[in-house]
């Protein structure tokens, strides 16, 4: 019969020649035996707490989102025919590129940044906690929109959409909870209100541009997501076009968080860091895809509201110029 090794052994007492005890008996620790096993509280035992688990989850999600983004942006006619119970038209196909297609690339960029942060143990910093929350919020908003307008989607596409968005929201939320030592709603709200206050106090011209973009993203979310907002087309848009326009408003959730993250980096002189260069590039890619879709619709003769069309084109061009410039030429702030 096997017995468990004792945790302590007693030192023999030392006595004098008169029999007087000089030192009391002291317990001496003994190394735990192999039968005790490994501690059950190791990081690997907690779901998505180990960096390797986090990296694998982010990589898998980025790969699937890349496939979805590629389908919606580069073969929108095929995607429209297979994702929706609706015949594709030029207007609806290009709207699919504008949203959610372009914003799926932004999710991919954030997932890649988070994967690199996991590899270097930086997920507990405010930047990456903010990006995790942004990816989670974005996934929840898109999933809510898909459920609300499920009658317009084919059943397979709806199920795949909800599975991908649900997995993304779970991973981002779980890793946030691990890195923030819990999921505290009051802390999140307090941080959000503090970020709103920061928007009105940019420290540089570039951070002022990012602040303006973040504020516009917040406005566009409430303008286009809960209700369709101003029509882009002069003719009847149809239910799918309205849904996709609301998806563009929903995409402003993550866009606004990324804009604020870039504003914070600009204030700290950190735009030359790899994470912020990648986020600048991602915002430029989103703008280029949307500009291409708007331009194609105009060339194809789709009747557009010209005032709104010109506003969208001008803001897109400004975004490309600023973000590309910062991607290529941003320099680190000199040490004080």
C-alpha positions in Angstrom: 0.0 0.0 0.0 1.4 3.4 -1.0 1.6 6.1 1.6 1.8 9.8 1.0 5.2 11.4 2.0 5.0 13.7 5.0 5.2 17.4 4.5 7.4 17.9 7.5 10.0 16.0 9.5 11.2 16.8 12.9 14.8 17.7 13.6 16.2 15.9 16.6 16.6 18.1 19.6 20.1 19.1 20.8 20.6 18.6 24.6 23.4 19.5 26.9 25.3 17.1 29.0 22.9 17.9 31.9 20.0 16.9 29.8 18.8 20.4 29.2 17.2 21.0 25.7 19.1 23.7 23.9 16.9 24.0 20.7 13.3 23.3 20.2 12.1 20.8 17.7 11.7 22.6 14.3 9.7 21.4 11.3 11.7 21.1 8.1 9.9 21.3 4.8 10.2 18.3 2.5 9.7 18.5 -1.2 6.4 17.3 -2.3 6.4 13.8 -3.7 5.6 13.1 -7.4 2.3 11.7 -6.3 1.1 15.1 -5.3 0.9 16.1 -9.0 1.0 19.5 -10.7 -0.9 22.5 -9.3 -4.4 22.7 -10.8 -4.2 26.5 -10.8 -1.6 26.8 -13.5 -2.3 29.3 -16.3 -2.7 26.5 -18.9 -5.6 25.1 -16.8 -7.6 28.3 -17.3 -9.4 28.7 -20.7 -7.5 31.2 -23.0 -5.2 32.3 -20.2 -2.0 30.8 -21.8 -0.3 32.9 -24.5 -0.2 29.9 -26.9 -3.9 29.4 -26.6 -4.6 33.1 -27.2 -2.3 33.1 -30.3 -3.9 30.0 -31.7 -7.4 31.4 -31.2 -6.6 34.8 -32.8 -4.9 33.1 -35.7 -7.8 30.9 -36.5 -10.3 33.7 -36.2 -8.2 36.0 -38.4 -8.0 33.3 -41.1 -11.7 32.7 -41.2 -12.5 36.4 -41.2 -10.0 36.9 -44.0 -11.8 34.4 -46.1 -15.2 36.1 -45.4 -13.7 39.5 -46.2 -12.1 38.3 -49.4 -15.4 36.8 -50.6 -17.5 39.9 -49.9 -14.9 42.4 -51.3 -13.5 40.6 -54.3 -16.4 38.5 -55.5 -19.4 40.5 -54.2 -21.8 39.2 -56.9 -21.1 35.6 -55.9 -21.3 36.5 -52.2 -24.6 38.3 -52.7 -26.1 35.4 -54.5 -25.1 32.9 -51.9 -25.5 34.9 -48.6 -28.9 36.4 -49.3 -32.2 35.3 -50.6 -32.0 38.2 -53.1 -30.9 38.7 -56.7 -27.6 40.7 -56.8 -27.6 44.1 -58.4 -24.8 46.5 -58.9 -26.0 48.7 -56.0 -26.4 45.9 -53.5 -23.2 44.1 -54.5 -21.1 47.3 -54.0 -22.9 48.0 -50.7 -21.7 44.5 -49.6 -18.2 45.7 -50.2 -18.7 48.9 -48.3 -20.1 47.0 -45.3 -19.6 44.5 -43.9 -16.8 43.5 -46.3 -14.4 46.4 -45.7 -15.0 46.2 -41.9 -14.1 42.5 -41.8 -10.6 43.5 -42.9 -10.5 45.9 -39.9 -11.4 42.9 -37.6 -8.6 40.9 -39.2 -6.1 43.7 -38.6 -7.2 43.9 -34.9 -6.9 40.1 -34.5 -3.4 40.1 -35.9 -2.4 42.9 -33.6 -3.8 41.0 -30.7 -2.0 37.9 -31.7 1.3 39.7 -31.7 0.5 41.2 -28.4 -0.2 37.8 -26.9 3.1 36.5 -28.2 4.9 39.3 -26.3 2.7 39.3 -23.2 1.3 42.7 -23.7 -2.5 42.0 -23.7 -2.9 43.6 -20.3 -2.1 47.1 -21.6 -4.9 49.6 -22.2 -4.4 49.5 -26.0 -5.0 45.8 -26.4 -7.8 45.6 -23.8 -9.5 48.3 -25.8 -9.0 46.4 -29.0 -10.4 43.2 -27.5 -13.5 45.1 -26.4 -13.8 46.6 -29.8 -13.7 43.3 -31.6 -16.2 41.9 -29.1 -18.6 44.8 -29.5 -18.3 44.7 -33.3 -19.1 41.0 -33.4 -22.1 41.4 -31.1 -23.5 44.3 -33.2 -23.1 42.4 -36.5 -24.7 39.3 -34.9 -27.6 41.3 -33.6 -28.2 42.8 -37.1 -28.0 39.4 -38.7 -30.6 38.0 -36.2 -32.9 41.0 -36.7 -32.8 40.7 -40.5 -32.5 36.9 -40.6 -35.4 36.7 -43.2 -33.1 38.3 -45.8 -30.3 35.7 -45.3 -30.1 32.2 -46.4 -30.2 29.7 -43.5 -26.6 28.3 -44.1 -25.1 31.9 -44.3 -27.0 32.9 -41.1 -25.7 29.9 -39.2 -22.1 30.4 -40.4 -22.3 34.1 -39.7 -23.6 33.6 -36.1 -21.0 30.9 -35.4 -18.1 33.0 -36.5 -19.3 36.2 -34.8 -20.2 34.3 -31.6 -16.7 32.6 -31.5 -15.0 36.0 -32.1 -17.0 37.7 -29.4 -16.3 34.9 -26.9 -12.6 34.8 -27.5 -12.2 38.6 -27.4 -14.3 38.9 -24.3 -12.7 36.0 -22.5 -9.1 37.3 -23.2 -10.2 40.7 -22.1 -11.5 39.3 -18.8 -8.2 37.3 -18.3 -6.0 40.3 -19.0 -8.1 42.7 -16.9 -8.6 40.3 -14.0 -12.3 40.2 -14.5 -15.1 41.8 -16.5 -16.2 44.8 -14.6 -19.0 46.8 -16.3 -18.6 49.9 -14.1 -14.9 50.0 -15.0 -15.7 49.7 -18.7 -18.3 52.5 -18.5 -15.9 54.7 -16.5 -13.1 54.1 -19.1 -15.5 54.9 -22.0 -16.6 58.2 -20.4 -13.0 59.1 -19.9 -12.2 58.3 -23.5 -15.1 60.6 -24.6 -13.6 63.4 -22.6 -10.2 62.8 -24.1 -11.6 63.3 -27.6 -12.0 67.0 -27.0 -8.4 67.5 -25.9 -6.1 66.3 -28.7 -2.4 67.2 -28.3 -1.4 67.4 -31.9 -2.9 68.1 -35.3 -2.8 64.4 -36.2 -4.5 63.4 -33.0 -7.1 66.0 -33.7 -7.9 64.4 -37.0 -8.2 61.0 -35.3 -10.5 62.6 -32.6 -12.7 64.0 -35.3 -12.9 60.6 -37.1 -13.8 58.9 -33.8 -16.5 61.4 -33.1 -17.9 61.0 -36.6 -17.9 57.2 -36.2 -19.9 57.5 -33.1 -22.4 59.8 -34.9 -22.6 57.5 -37.9 -23.3 54.5 -35.7 -26.4 56.2 -34.2 -27.4 57.6 -37.6 -27.3 54.4 -39.6 -27.4 51.4 -37.3 -30.6 51.7 -35.2 -32.4 53.1 -38.2 -31.3 53.3 -41.9 -30.5 57.0 -41.9 -30.4 59.2 -45.1 -30.7 57.1 -48.3 -27.7 56.9 -50.6 -29.7 56.1 -53.7 -32.3 58.2 -55.4 -34.4 55.1 -56.3 -35.9 52.6 -53.9 -33.0 51.0 -52.0 -34.7 47.7 -51.3 -34.5 45.8 -48.0 -31.0 44.3 -48.6 -29.5 47.7 -49.4 -31.0 49.1 -46.3 -29.6 46.2 -44.3 -26.1 46.7 -45.7 -26.3 50.4 -44.9 -27.1 49.6 -41.4 -24.2 47.2 -41.4 -22.0 50.1 -42.3 -23.3 52.0 -39.3 -22.7 48.9 -37.2 -19.1 48.8 -38.5 -18.5 52.2 -36.9 -18.3 50.5 -33.5 -14.8 49.0 -34.1 -13.8 51.9 -36.4 -14.5 54.4 -33.6 -12.5 52.4 -31.1 -9.6 52.1 -33.6 -9.7 55.8 -34.3 -9.5 56.6 -30.6 -6.6 54.1 -30.2 -4.7 56.0 -32.9 -5.5 59.3 -31.3 -4.1 58.1 -28.0 -1.0 56.8 -29.7 -0.6 60.1 -31.5 -0.8 62.0 -28.2 1.9 59.7 -26.8 4.1 59.9 -29.9 3.7 56.1 -30.5 2.4 56.0 -34.1 5.6 54.5 -35.3 5.1 51.3 -33.2 4.1 48.3 -35.3 0.5 48.0 -33.8 -0.4 51.5 -34.7 1.2 51.4 -38.1 -0.9 48.3 -38.8 -4.0 50.0 -37.6 -3.3 53.0 -39.8 -2.9 50.7 -42.8 -6.1 48.9 -42.0 -8.1 52.1 -41.8 -6.6 53.2 -45.2 -7.6 49.8 -46.7 -11.1 50.2 -45.4 -11.3 53.6 -47.0 -9.9 52.5 -50.3 -12.4 49.6 -50.6 -15.3 51.9 -49.8 -14.0 54.6 -52.3 -13.7 51.9 -55.0 -17.3 50.8 -54.3 -18.7 54.3 -54.4 -16.8 55.1 -57.5 -17.9 51.9 -59.3 -21.6 52.7 -58.4 -21.2 56.2 -59.9 -19.6 54.9 -63.1 -22.2 52.2 -63.4 -24.9 54.8 -63.5 -26.5 54.0 -60.1 -28.5 57.2 -59.2 -26.8 58.5 -56.0 -27.6 61.4 -53.7 -24.7 63.6 -54.9 -24.3 65.7 -51.8 -23.9 62.5 -49.6 -21.8 60.8 -52.3 -19.3 63.7 -52.4 -19.1 63.9 -48.6 -18.3 60.2 -48.4 -15.7 60.4 -51.2 -14.0 63.4 -49.6 -13.8 61.9 -46.1 -12.5 58.6 -47.6 -9.7 60.4 -49.5 -8.7 62.3 -46.4 -8.5 59.1 -44.5 -6.3 57.4 -47.1 -3.9 60.3 -47.2 -3.5 60.8 -43.4 -3.3 57.1 -42.6 -0.9 56.2 -45.4 1.3 59.1 -44.5 1.4 58.0 -40.8 2.0 54.4 -41.9 5.1 55.3 -44.0 6.5 58.3 -42.2 5.5 58.3 -38.5 8.5 58.7 -36.2 8.9 57.8 -32.6 8.7 60.7 -30.0 12.1 61.5 -28.7 12.8 60.5 -25.2 12.4 63.3 -22.6 
